[in-house]
Amino acid sequence: MNINHSLINWNLNQFNDIHNKAKTLILGSFNPNNLNPEENTDFYYGRNTNHFWKSIARNLNLDINFFTNNIENKLEYMDKYEFTFYDLINSIDFICNDEFSLNQYVNENIFTNYSDNELFRVRAINYNGELIHKNLNFNYAILDLLQNKTLKKVIHTTGNNRITQNLIANPVNQNLGFAPFINQIIETSNENGILFVPISYSPSQIAVNLGGELYMNNLDNWIRENVLNI
């Protein structure tokens, strides 16, 4: 079973112009394309529960729902503040001999409240007695964008448990390809004089709920400094 990124549903024509002149690149992990169209987002960090666009709104004293389900507002402010997005993963292949177990696993752990741990933890999962293998298909277009002379900075929203403040990628010793790909991004950034910011805050609802008001304030300050540059 191949799970694509949900961007296959998006109209990216206007986004591409913004993308090619951005000064800040924001890296996320993966946004799965759900088989139920109503469960998909309109754009990066587009779920109503995610705090990325809410943080932009808070920082700019806009209504908290200014960007909710509004791709035009998102694109307008991306253009104004010169930032763009890419996710690290284009698609994931899941392989299992038992189709029922595979479908159940994907519905429960990928289409519903998945975490980065679910993606990057192990290559094979024992689920209900069945072994499910996964292959991550990384987004190597990121490396091409890093050749763009307009880019000045790369930040990521996977949190410092996934990429430490010393820019060490985790998991290091598991054969998923995550650490080598991140290292390649960091090296390519350095070669092109692009700053890879070591500090990261995840805007996910889980992270904000766990961290409380202090975490949300830190997230807002981080986005103000690294995304809005104000």
N, C-alpha and C positions, 0 to 999 in steps of 0.2 A: 504494500500500500504506500503510495506516495502522497504526502501532504504538502501542498504548495503554500507559499506565502500569500496572504490575502490581497496583496497588491495586484494580483491578476484581475481583480474586480475594479480597480481604480482607473480613472481617466487621468493619465499623468502628463498630458501634453503641456499644460500651463506650468506644471511642477518642473518639467525638464529645463525650462528657461531659468527658473530660480535656482535650480540644482547646479547649473553650470557656472553661476557667478557668485555662489555663496562663499563666505569667509569662514564659517564654522560648520563642521560636519558632526552630526550627532549619531552615534552608533547604538542601536538596540540589539536585541537577540533575535526574536522570531515572532511573527504574528500569523498563526495558522489560518488557512482558508477553510472555514467550516462548511460542511455539506449543507447546512441550513443557512441560506443567504441572510436571514434576519439576524444571525449571530455574528456577522462580519462587521468590521469597522470601515469607516470611510477613508481613513488615513492613518499615518503613524501616530501611536498613542491616542487613538480616536475613541477608545471605550469610555463611556461616561464615568466609570469608576477610576480611571487613571488620572493622576494629578499633574501630568506634564502641562497640558493646555490650561488647566485650572491655575497652575502656578504662574504661567505667563499672564493670565487675566488678573491674578492677585497683584503681581508686580506692577502692572500697568493701570491699576485701579479701574478695571473693566468689570462688567457683570460676570459672575463666576461661570455662567453658561454661555458667554459670548462666543466661544469656539465650538460648543457642543453641536454635533451634527451640521456643522457649517464649514464646508471645505473652502468656500470663498474667503471667509475671515482668516482661516489658517494660512492660506496662500498669501494673502495680503500682508500679514505680519511676518511671514517668513521672508518675503521680498524686502520688506522695510528694514528688518533687522539682520538680513543676510545670513540666514542659517538654513541648513537642509538636513536630510536624514538618509540613512541606509541601515538595514538590519544585517547582522552577520550571516544569517542563514537564509538561503533561497527556498529550500525544501528539505524534507526529511523522508527517507525511505524506512518503512517499518516492515520487517519480514518475520512471519510466524507460520508454522504448519497448521495452526488452528485458527480459522477465519473468525469464528465467533469470539474467541478470547481476544484476538487482535482488535476487532471492532469495539469490543467492550473497553479494552484498555485505552484506545485512542479517544473514545467518547468521554471517559472518566478523567483522563490525565492530560490530554492535549487540547481537546475542544472545551474542556471545563476547568478553569482555574489552574492551568499548568504553571509551573515555575521553571526558572532557569535550571534548578537542580534536576528536574525531570529531563531536561535536554542534555545537560553536560555531565551528568553523574556517572553513568556507565554505558557501555556499548550494548550490553544484553541485559534484559530485565526478566526475572522469573515472575510471571503473572498467572495466578491460578494454576500453577503446575506446568505452564507452557513457557518456553523461552522465546522472548521477542527481541530480535536484533534491530538495531537502528544505525543508519548511516546519515551523517549530516552533510548536506551539499552547500558549501559555503559560497558567499557572495563575493566573488573575486573582482567584480566591477568596482568595489571599494578601492582596490589597488590602482585601478585606472584613474579614478577620481582624484586620488592623492597626487597625481601628476599635474592636476589643474593648478595653475600658478596663482589663482585667486584665493585658494584655501590658506588660512593662517593657523587654524586650530582644530583639533579633533577631541571630542569628549565622548564618554560612553555612559549608558544608564544601566549597566549590569551590576553596579554596586561594587564596593571594594572587597567583597568576599569572592568575587569572580575574577577581577583584575585588581591586584593589590595596589596600594599607593607607591610601591616600588616597581610597579608595572610588571609584576610576575603573574602570569595567567594560570588560573586553576580551572579544572584539575590538570596537573602537570603530567602525571604518570599514567593517565588512562588514554587508551588509543582511540580518541574521538577526533583528533585533529584540531581541537579548539586552541590549545596553547601555541602550536606552530603558526596557525593563521593569525592570531593576535600578535605574536612576535613579528610576523611579516608586516603587518599593518604599522606597528610601532617603528620598525626599521625603515619602511618606505616613507613614513612621515618625517623621520629624522633626516633622511637623505634629501628630502625636498624642503627642509627648513620649516616644517609644520610642527607646531607644539602639540604633543599628545598629553592632555591634562590627566594627572594621576589620580585626582580625587573624583569620586563619583557618588551620586545618590540615585537610587531607583525611585521613579515616580509612581510605582505600582501601588494599588490600594493596600495590598498586604504590607508593604514596607512602611507606608504612612500610618496605617493602623497600629502596627507593632511599635513604631517609633514615637507616636504621639505628636504633641504640639511642637516639641523641640525639634524632632526630625523634620516636620513640615517646614518650620522656619529655616532650618539648614538647607533644605531642598530649595526653598524660594530664594535664599541668598545665593546659592550655587547657580541657579538658573539666571538670576539677575546678572551675576558676574560673568558667566561663561556663555550664555545664549544671547541675552539682550545687550550685554556689555554696557550697562548703565550704572 
